[in-house]
């Protein structure tokens, strides 16, 4: 009996210190997560200033700061169809102090340029929340002789290679939408990619390019001011913010539906407790009446999801766009228009030489041509 007692006592001496250490470690980890954030939070927006992502990112950062108790700083890292900024967050520590604002391209790039990405959307990131939908509109310079999408594409068909369209960069939603329509309708409209919607919009207003799919939030003041003409929206149904604007599905291509979405993700190593904290904090921001009012005023539709709901949504989007790329002919179809980032684009942004709007054009991909009046 005494032998058994001695063995039990020896086992107790071996096990208890380990349990105490494990409990202490778990407690320390829980304390660290409950104390989050311990320093300023970096919100990477993988697009240049001037688009809806910048509007959304700065609005959320401003309202998150008092909720989290630490400054939330927006860091625009545009270029490469959002891949440059996304790569930066994929390499950042998984401690919740670096957040990434993502859009449609986050899911689309998985199929368009799978061998060129330095990250894996599913493996390297944890979804936090889907924040909003923001409809695009097809807009043209007032000099274009078309008052509807049907008239615009008829004009493009009658003048192959003469009409140009701008995008915020190869691989962006505006690029994808027009390339899908070009394939669907059999028209030759020349792509002029830019390093962001800001410089693209400037050249569109100046007449250097003739058309573009642009977020309504960015296009609205120029439409109201008569500098741009709106023809249609590519969403599956009319937007509540612009009920008088028809859809492309109604006027030019039945069943066409491209509705840009936006959300937030973090590195996949981020502890679940921090992911939950960020989800609750961003949801709190989006539910603030004045925030909702500001987003609705620019045509955006705020949404609030759980991390799992957003993860499931991204998975479904990856599958959806993979099918689009496949049916478009894969590398010989839409995918051929999505290229490697312009070598002049770096993680710190475009070089100083791109300060002028006309110089902010990205190197056109194979199959794209640059037309229109030189901007000087």
N, C-alpha and C positions, 0 to 999 in steps of 0.2 A: 504493500500500500504506500509506504514511504517512498519507494522508487517511482511510483506513478506520480505522486505529488511533486517530487523533484523534477520529473520530466515536464509536467505541466507548468511548473514555475519557470523552468528554463525557456519553454516555448513562449510564455507570457513576456519574459524579459526581451525576447527577440522581436516579437510582433508589436508590442505596445509602442516602442519608440517610432517604428515605421508608421503606425497609424497616426500618432501625434504629428509627425512631420507632414504626412499627407493632408491631414486636417488643416494644419497651419498653411500649407501651400495653397489649398483650395480657398481658405479664408483670405489669403493675401490676393489671390487672383480675383475673387469676388469683390474685395475692397477696391482694387485697381479699376475694375469695370464700373463700380458704382460711383467712383470719383471722376469718371470720364466726363468731359475732356480735361486734360491737365495742361494743355497748351493751345495756341490758336489752331483752328481747323482750316485746312486748305480745300477749297472747292474748285476742282479743275473743270473748266468748260472747254472741251476740245474743239472749239470753233473760235474764230476771231470775233471781236466786238461788232455789234451792228445787227445781229439776228435775234430771233425769239429766244434762242438758248441763252444769250447774254441777258436779255430782259428777265427771263425766269430765274436764272442763276443769281443775279444781283438782288432780285426781290426776296428770294428765299434766304440768301446769305444775310441780308439786312435784318430779317425777322428772326433768324435762327440765333443770332448773336446773343440777345438777352435771354433766350430760352436755355441755351447751353452754358451761358456764363463765360464764354470765351469768344474772341473775335473769329468770325467766319470770313475768310478772305477769298475773293474770286480770283482765279488765275487762268486767263485765257491762253490756251495752248493749241491754236488752230493748225490745220495742215493735214494732208494725207487723207482727206475724207473722214476726219475725226480719229484716225489711227495713232497720230503722234501723241495727243493728250491721253488717249486710252492706254497706250504703252507705258506712259509715265506712271499712271496709277497702278498698273499691273506690277510695276517694280517697286512700288512704295511699301512701307511697313503696313502690316495688317492690324493696325491699332485704332482705326476709326478716325484718325486725324487727317486723312486724305479721302475726299469724296469725289466721285465722278458723276457729272451730269451726262446722261446718255440720251440718244434719240434713235430714230428708225435705223440709221446706218449701223448701230451697234449690233443689230441682229442680221442685217442684210450682208455686211462684210464677211460673215462666216461662210457664205456661199459664193460671193463674188470673187474674193481674193483669199481663199483659205490657205494657200501655200505661202502667202506673203505677210500674214499677221505674225506678230511676235508674242501673241497672247492667245488664250483660249477663253472665249466668252463664258462658257459654262464652268471651267475649272479655275479660272483666275479671279472671278468676281462673284460677289454675293449681292443679289438685288435687294434694295431697301424699300423703295416705293415707286409706283408710277404716279407722276404728278399732274400731267395734263395732256390733252390733245390740242393741237393748234393747226387749224386748217390752212392749207395753201390756196393760193389763187393763181390762175393763169393771167398774167398782165402783159400788156404790150405798150410800146412807145406810141404816143398819139399819132405819129406819122403813118403807122401801119393801117392799111385800109381794110380793117376787119372789126366788126362789132359783136361777133360771137365766136365761140370756139369752132363751130362748123365753118364759118367764113374764113377763119384764120388757117385752118388746115387745108381748106380748098385753095387758098392763096399759096400756101406752101407747096401744094401738089402741082400748081401751075408754074411754079418757079423753083425747080429743084436746085438745092444748094445755094439759094440766094437769101433765104431767111435765116437769121441767127437767133440762138437762145443762150442766155447766160445761166450759170449755176454757181452755187457757193463752193464748188469743187467737185472733182471726179469722185463718184461714190456717194454723194449726198442725196437726200430725198428728192430735191428739185431736179437733179440729173437723172435719177432713176425713173421718175414719173414721165419725163419727156422721152427718154429712150424707150420706155414701154409703149408709149403712144406712137412713136415713130415706127416701131416694129409692127404694132397692131394696125396702123393706118397706111403703112407703106409710103411715108413721106420722108424727104431729105431735108432736114433742118440742121444747120451747122451748130455744133456745140462749142461754146467759148467758156471754159472753166476759169473761175477766179479763186483767190484764197479768202473765201468768206463771202457772205451775202452783202456785207456793207459795200465793198468796192464794186461788186456786181450790180447792185442797185444804183450806185452813182453813175456807172456807165450806161445803164439802161435808161435812166432819166435823161442823160446827155445825148442819147441816140447812137452811141457806139455799138450797141446791140439792140435787137428789136423786141425780144420777148423773154419771159422767164416765169417759172413757177416760184412763187415767193410766199412766205408766211404772211397771212393776212395782217398780223400784228405789225409787221414792218411795212407792208404795202399800203395800209389804210390811209395814213396822212398824205401820201403821194397820190392816191386815188382821189381823195377829197380835194386836193389842191389842183387836180387836173393835169398832173405831170405823168400819170400812168392811167391806162384804161383797163378795167377788169373785164374778162371775158367769161370765166367759169371757175369752178372749184373742182379738184380731182377727187374729193371725197365721195363716198357712196350715197350720201344724202345731203341736202342743202343745209348750210350752217345756220344756226339760230341767230348768229351775229350778222348775217347777210342773207336773209331769206329771199331777196330778189335776185340773187346770183345763181344761175342754173349750174348743175353739175355737168361734167364732161360726159358722164353716162347718159344724161338726157339728150345732149346735143351732138355728140361726135362718136362716142364709143360705149355702147351698151355694156353695163356690168363693170366698168372701170371704177376702181376704188383704191386710192392711196391717201391715207389719213395719218399724217405724222404724229407721233407720240413722244413724250419726254418723261424721264424719270431719273432716279439716283441709285448708284451702286457703290459698293466699297470692295476692297481686296477680300478675297475668299478666306483669308486667315483671320479676319475680324471676328472677335468673340460674339456669339449670338446675343448676349446681353446688350452689347453696344449697338448691334444692328437694330434690335428692338427699340432702344433708346432713340436712335436716329429716326426710325419709322414714326414713332410717336411724336417726336419734335417737329418733323417736316409736315406731318398730318395736321398738327396744331397750327402751323403757319398757313397751310392751304385752306383751313376752315375759318380763318379770320375773315370777317365780312368784307373789310376793305381790300384784302388781298384777292378774294374771290371776285369782287367788283372790278378791280384793276385788270385781272386776267380776262374776265368776260368782256370788258370794254375793248380789248384788242382781239376778240374772236376766239380766245382760248377757252377750253372747257376743263376746269380743275377736276382732278380725280384723286381718290385716296384708296390705296390698296394695302394689303398686308405684304410682307416680304415674299411669302409663298405664292400669293396671287400674282405678284409681279414676275416671279421666277417662272411660273407656269405660262404667263403671257409671253415672256421672251422666248421660251421654248417653242411655243406655237408660232411665233413670228419667224423664228429661224426655219422651221419646217415650211411655213407658207412661202417665204421668199426663196428658199431652196428650190421649190417647185416652179416658181416663176422663172428663175435662172435656167433651170433644166428645160422647161418648155420653150424658152426663148432661144435655145440652141447652145447653152453653156458657153464655153470659151469662144465659140464662133458667133454667139448672139450678143445679148446685153453685156455679158461679162467682159467682152473685148474692149468695152469703153471705160472700164474701171482699171486704173493703172497704178503703178507704184507712186508714192509721194514724189512731188517735185524735189530734186536734190537740193534746191535752194531753200527749202523749208526745213527748219530744224526745230528741236524741242524748245528753243527760245523764241520761236516765231520767225516771220519773214524778215529778210534782211532790210536794212534801211533804204535800199534802192527801190523798194516796193511801196514807198510812202505815197506816191501819186496813185490815184485810183486806177488809171489806165495801165500802170505798171504792175498792178496786183494780180494780173492774170496768171494762172498756173500754166505750165507747159502743156499744150493740147495733147491728148492721147492719140494714138494711131487711129485714123478714121475721123478725127475732128479737124476742122479747119477754122482758121480765124479770118473772119470777114468784117466788113463795116469800116466806118471812117476812122483813120488813125486819130488817137486822142492827143497826141503831141506832148 
